[in-house]
Amino acid sequence: MTSNHDNQALPPKTCTIDRLITVPADIDKVLEGKKTATRRNGRYADVGEIMTLEKQQFQINKVYQQKLGEVTDEDAINEGFANLEEYKETILSMHPGMPWLPDMEVWVHEFSPVNE
């Protein structure tokens, strides 16, 4: 499946939404409003699904694939980092031995707080 933002014809999820964001520093970034997207090797959520982090709810707005080589500084900022290089360094430090392959596709999950 190529990169698209129309959220149609998505394959089955490979994991559950409760595993989408688990790193404490990332949870803090979401709660502070500094992180509005996350990239994973699999698809963890459907559009419209609700993620709960420390009793706060966030709705999944978009789910699509993107090649690592297409990730921009703006994407990295949405992930809660200063720029692409900082994002890249952090991801590679979390996955020792993993190369940054520009053609590798990841699943992007974009979300926003649920207003109560």
N, C-alpha and C positions, 0 to 999 in steps of 0.2 A: 504494500500500500504506500502510495506516495504522500508527501506532505499535503495536508489540506486542512481547512478550518471549517468545513461544512458539517462535521460531526455525523456524517452518514456512513453507513456500511462499515461500522467498527467491528472488529473481530471480538470474540469473547474476552472477558477480563482474564488476566493471568494471575491476579492477586486481589486481595480485598482492600477497600478504601482505608481501613484502620491501619494498614501497613504503608500507606502513601508517604507520610512524613513521621519519622520515628526518632531522628537525631535531635537531642534536646536543644542544641543551638538553633536548628532549623525551626523547631516548634516555637522557640522564643521569637525568631524573626517573623513568623506568621502572626503571632499574637500581637507583635508591635507594629504590624502593617508594613513591614519591610520586605516580605516575601509573598508574592502573589502567584507564583508558578513553581512547579517542580518537574524535573525530568527523571524518568525511570526507564529501565530496560524493558519493562512490561507495561501493560495497561491495567491500572489499579482502580479506575473509577469510570462511571458513566456520567454524561452531562446531566446536571440536575441533582446528582447524588449529593448528600450532605456528609461532610467530614467534621468530626468533633475533636477539638484539641482543648484540653483543660476546661471543659464545659462550655467552650465557645464554638459556635457552628460556622462552617464555611461551605458555600455551595460551589460545586464544580461547574464552571461556565463553558470551558472548551477542552476537548481532548483530541490531540492530533499527533502525527509523527513528524519528526524533524531530524535531519542529518546533523551530526555534531559540527560538521563544517559550515552549517548554515546558522549556528548559534551566534548571536550578535552581542555587543556590549549591552544593548537595551534588554536583551533576554537575560543576560547575567544579572543585571540590576533587578529585574523582576524575580530572580532567584534569591535575591538578598545579598548580592556581592557588589563590590565597587566597579568591577569591569570583567570582561571575558577572561583575561589572564588569571585573575584571582579565583574565579569560578573553576577554571580548568585545573589550576594547581590544587584546589581543595578536592575536587572529584578524583583526581589521580592519586592524591595522598590517602583517600579513603579506600581506594581499590589498588593496592600495590601490584605492580607488574602489568596493569591494564594500560594499553596504549591509547592515545587520543586519535581515533580513526575518523577522518573527515566524512567518510561514507557510511559510518555506523549510524543506524537509525535508533532514536529513542522516542519514548512517548512523552509528550508535553501535557501536563494537567494544569490548567489555569483556574483559579478560584478567587472568590471574594467573600467577605463576611456576610452572614445572614443578618439582616437588620430586624431586630425584634421590636 
